[in-house]
Amino acid sequence: MYVKWARWLKTIIQIILLLLIIAYGVSGYGISESRTIEMLTFGLINKPLSFQLHNSLIIPFIIFLLLHIFFRPLYNLFYKTRK
């Protein structure tokens, strides 16, 4: 059973991971279909920016994916040792 702060933290991690997945998908699509993304974002995201964004998102994506996967085991390990 989670305490209140752990549930809140897990939700925050899930929301950030979802936003990273969406941004990763949009930037990847922006690399392959640059004209479409440029038109949809009114020129805000072009091909070089999509490529730079796609490369920059890999580290945060891996960190939050690992946090998402290992949150429960780490929580159990920490909580059981403190009892």
Residue frames as a rotation matrix with the C-alpha (Angstrom) as fourth column:
MET 1
0.581 0.814 0.000 0.00
0.814 -0.581 0.000 0.00
0.000 0.000 -1.000 0.00
TYR 2
-0.295 -0.688 0.663 1.34
0.683 -0.637 -0.358 3.39
0.668 0.347 0.658 -1.01
VAL 3
-0.235 0.190 -0.953 1.46
0.721 -0.624 -0.302 6.42
-0.652 -0.758 0.010 1.17
LYS 4
0.692 0.693 -0.201 0.02
0.399 -0.600 -0.693 9.65
-0.601 0.400 -0.692 -0.21
TRP 5
0.312 -0.645 -0.698 3.32
-0.616 -0.696 0.368 11.17
-0.723 0.315 -0.615 -1.42
ALA 6
-0.651 -0.582 0.487 4.24
-0.051 0.674 0.737 7.97
-0.757 0.455 -0.469 -3.27
ARG 7
0.066 0.768 0.637 0.95
0.827 0.315 -0.465 7.93
-0.558 0.558 -0.614 -5.17
TRP 8
0.807 0.202 -0.555 1.41
-0.013 -0.933 -0.359 11.59
-0.590 0.297 -0.751 -6.07
LEU 9
-0.093 -0.945 -0.314 5.00
-0.620 -0.192 0.761 11.00
-0.779 0.266 -0.568 -7.23
LYS 10
-0.553 -0.054 0.831 3.99
0.411 0.850 0.329 7.97
-0.725 0.523 -0.448 -9.30
THR 11
0.521 0.817 0.247 1.29
0.686 -0.229 -0.691 10.04
-0.508 0.530 -0.680 -11.03
ILE 12
0.624 -0.376 -0.685 3.75
-0.435 -0.895 0.095 12.85
-0.649 0.239 -0.722 -11.79
ILE 13
-0.489 -0.845 0.218 6.23
-0.328 0.409 0.851 10.35
-0.808 0.344 -0.477 -13.26
GLN 14
-0.249 0.479 0.842 3.48
0.731 0.663 -0.161 8.84
-0.635 0.576 -0.515 -15.44
ILE 15
0.788 0.577 -0.213 2.34
0.334 -0.692 -0.639 12.23
-0.517 0.433 -0.739 -16.74
ILE 16
0.277 -0.773 -0.571 5.89
-0.657 -0.586 0.474 13.34
-0.701 0.244 -0.670 -17.56
LEU 17
-0.618 -0.494 0.612 6.59
0.032 0.762 0.647 10.03
-0.786 0.420 -0.455 -19.30
LEU 18
0.212 0.785 0.582 3.40
0.785 0.218 -0.580 10.40
-0.582 0.580 -0.570 -21.36
LEU 19
0.839 0.070 -0.539 4.39
-0.141 -0.930 -0.340 13.93
-0.525 0.361 -0.771 -22.42
LEU 20
-0.171 -0.974 -0.150 7.88
-0.604 -0.017 0.797 12.71
-0.779 0.227 -0.585 -23.35
ILE 21
-0.446 0.074 0.892 6.42
0.500 0.847 0.180 9.89
-0.742 0.526 -0.415 -25.47
ILE 22
0.654 0.737 0.172 4.14
0.593 -0.358 -0.721 12.35
-0.469 0.574 -0.671 -27.29
ALA 23
0.645 -0.480 -0.595 7.00
-0.517 -0.847 0.123 14.82
-0.563 0.228 -0.794 -27.86
TYR 24
-0.419 -0.827 0.375 9.26
-0.280 0.511 0.813 11.99
-0.864 0.235 -0.445 -29.03
GLY 25
-0.110 0.481 0.869 6.63
0.760 0.605 -0.239 10.83
-0.641 0.634 -0.432 -31.51
VAL 26
0.870 0.461 -0.175 5.91
0.277 -0.750 -0.600 14.32
-0.408 0.474 -0.780 -32.82
SER 27
0.327 -0.821 -0.468 9.60
-0.673 -0.550 0.494 15.12
-0.663 0.154 -0.732 -33.23
GLY 28
-0.518 -0.484 0.705 10.21
0.093 0.788 0.609 11.79
-0.850 0.381 -0.363 -34.98
TYR 29
0.300 0.704 0.644 7.33
0.837 0.130 -0.531 12.48
-0.457 0.698 -0.550 -37.33
GLY 30
0.845 -0.016 -0.534 8.74
-0.125 -0.978 -0.167 15.99
-0.520 0.208 -0.829 -37.81
ILE 31
-0.244 -0.969 -0.030 12.00
-0.389 0.069 0.919 14.48
-0.888 0.236 -0.394 -39.03
SER 32
-0.643 -0.017 0.765 10.35
0.525 0.719 0.457 12.29
-0.558 0.695 -0.453 -41.64
GLU 33
0.064 0.742 0.668 7.45
0.952 -0.245 0.181 14.58
0.298 0.624 -0.722 -42.59
SER 34
-0.654 -0.475 -0.589 8.91
0.682 -0.707 -0.187 18.02
-0.328 -0.524 0.786 -41.96
ARG 35
-0.867 0.355 0.350 6.50
-0.022 -0.729 0.685 19.93
0.498 0.586 0.639 -44.22
THR 36
0.054 0.956 -0.288 3.44
0.383 0.246 0.890 18.57
0.922 -0.158 -0.353 -42.42
ILE 37
0.146 -0.061 -0.988 4.73
0.989 0.001 0.146 19.32
-0.007 -0.998 0.060 -38.92
GLU 38
-0.862 -0.486 -0.142 5.92
0.478 -0.874 0.093 22.75
-0.169 0.013 0.986 -40.01
MET 39
-0.597 0.722 0.350 2.45
-0.049 -0.468 0.883 23.51
0.801 0.510 0.314 -41.37
LEU 40
0.269 0.760 -0.591 0.66
0.574 0.366 0.732 22.12
0.773 -0.536 -0.338 -38.28
THR 41
0.148 -0.290 -0.945 2.84
0.947 -0.232 0.220 24.11
-0.284 -0.928 0.241 -35.86
PHE 42
0.951 0.299 0.073 2.70
0.305 -0.880 -0.364 27.28
-0.044 0.368 -0.929 -37.99
GLY 43
0.552 -0.808 0.206 6.43
-0.020 -0.260 -0.965 27.17
0.833 0.529 -0.160 -38.67
LEU 44
0.681 -0.261 0.684 7.40
-0.732 -0.276 0.623 26.70
0.026 -0.925 -0.379 -35.04
ILE 45
0.226 -0.579 0.783 9.00
-0.232 0.749 0.621 23.27
-0.946 -0.322 0.035 -35.52
ASN 46
0.554 -0.146 -0.819 11.09
-0.829 -0.006 -0.560 22.69
0.076 0.989 -0.124 -38.64
LYS 47
0.807 -0.200 -0.556 13.24
0.013 0.947 -0.321 19.70
0.591 0.252 0.767 -39.61
PRO 48
-0.257 -0.966 -0.023 16.50
0.033 0.015 -0.999 20.74
0.966 -0.257 0.028 -37.86
LEU 49
-0.388 0.190 0.902 14.60
-0.876 -0.380 -0.297 21.62
0.286 -0.905 0.314 -34.67
SER 50
0.737 0.676 -0.029 12.74
-0.651 0.721 0.237 18.29
0.181 -0.156 0.971 -34.82
PHE 51
0.465 -0.652 -0.599 16.03
0.177 0.731 -0.659 16.44
0.867 0.200 0.455 -35.17
GLN 52
-0.567 -0.693 0.444 17.60
-0.256 -0.364 -0.895 18.35
0.783 -0.622 0.029 -32.28
LEU 53
-0.027 0.668 0.744 14.52
-0.992 -0.109 0.062 17.82
0.122 -0.736 0.666 -30.09
HIS 54
0.822 0.341 -0.457 14.42
-0.362 0.931 0.045 14.11
0.441 0.128 0.888 -30.95
ASN 55
0.063 -0.894 -0.444 18.07
0.276 0.443 -0.853 13.68
0.959 -0.069 0.275 -29.97
SER 56
-0.611 -0.316 0.726 17.66
-0.488 -0.572 -0.660 15.73
0.624 -0.757 0.195 -26.78
LEU 57
0.248 0.859 0.448 14.70
-0.924 0.070 0.376 13.72
0.291 -0.507 0.811 -25.49
ILE 58
0.269 -0.113 -0.957 16.41
-0.134 0.979 -0.153 10.33
0.954 0.169 0.248 -25.30
ILE 59
-0.751 -0.631 -0.196 18.10
0.114 0.168 -0.979 10.83
0.651 -0.757 -0.054 -21.89
PRO 60
-0.648 0.571 0.505 15.01
-0.754 -0.384 -0.533 12.19
-0.110 -0.726 0.679 -20.07
PHE 61
0.310 0.789 -0.530 12.92
-0.829 0.497 0.255 9.48
0.465 0.361 0.808 -21.72
ILE 62
-0.060 -0.418 -0.906 15.21
0.084 0.903 -0.422 6.70
0.995 -0.101 -0.019 -20.46
ILE 63
-0.930 -0.313 0.194 15.38
-0.137 -0.197 -0.971 8.21
0.342 -0.929 0.141 -16.95
PHE 64
-0.386 0.857 0.341 11.61
-0.903 -0.275 -0.329 8.50
-0.188 -0.435 0.881 -16.59
LEU 65
0.340 0.454 -0.824 11.02
-0.613 0.771 0.172 5.10
0.713 0.446 0.540 -18.17
LEU 66
-0.429 -0.577 -0.695 13.36
0.209 0.685 -0.698 3.50
0.879 -0.445 -0.173 -15.63
LEU 67
-0.908 0.180 0.378 11.69
-0.418 -0.425 -0.803 5.44
0.017 -0.887 0.461 -12.81
HIS 68
0.027 0.990 -0.141 8.33
-0.987 0.048 0.150 4.22
0.156 0.135 0.978 -14.02
ILE 69
0.265 0.020 -0.964 9.48
-0.265 0.963 -0.053 0.60
0.927 0.270 0.261 -14.20
PHE 70
-0.356 -0.590 -0.725 11.42
0.490 0.543 -0.682 0.46
0.796 -0.598 0.095 -10.94
PHE 71
-0.339 0.252 0.906 9.29
-0.606 -0.796 -0.005 2.74
0.720 -0.551 0.422 -8.75
ARG 72
0.702 0.709 0.066 7.41
-0.521 0.448 0.726 -0.06
0.485 -0.544 0.684 -7.02
PRO 73
0.557 -0.529 -0.641 10.48
0.589 0.795 -0.145 -2.25
0.586 -0.296 0.754 -6.22
LEU 74
-0.528 -0.778 0.340 12.46
0.317 -0.552 -0.771 0.77
0.788 -0.300 0.538 -4.98
TYR 75
-0.069 0.602 0.796 9.52
-0.725 -0.578 0.374 1.94
0.685 -0.551 0.476 -2.88
ASN 76
0.858 0.407 -0.315 9.10
-0.137 0.770 0.623 -1.53
0.496 -0.491 0.716 -1.35
LEU 77
0.146 -0.896 -0.419 12.82
0.703 0.392 -0.594 -1.79
0.697 -0.208 0.687 -0.64
PHE 78
-0.645 -0.391 0.656 12.95
-0.055 -0.833 -0.550 1.63
0.762 -0.392 0.516 1.01
TYR 79
0.105 0.801 0.589 9.69
-0.761 -0.317 0.566 1.27
0.640 -0.507 0.577 2.92
LYS 80
0.807 0.192 -0.559 10.40
0.091 0.894 0.439 -2.22
0.584 -0.405 0.704 4.25
THR 81
-0.142 -0.936 -0.321 13.87
0.687 0.140 -0.713 -1.24
0.713 -0.322 0.623 5.50
ARG 82
-0.641 -0.084 0.763 12.44
-0.286 -0.896 -0.339 1.77
0.712 -0.435 0.551 7.39
LYS 83
0.433 0.901 -0.005 9.77
-0.361 0.178 0.915 -0.19
0.826 -0.395 0.402 9.29
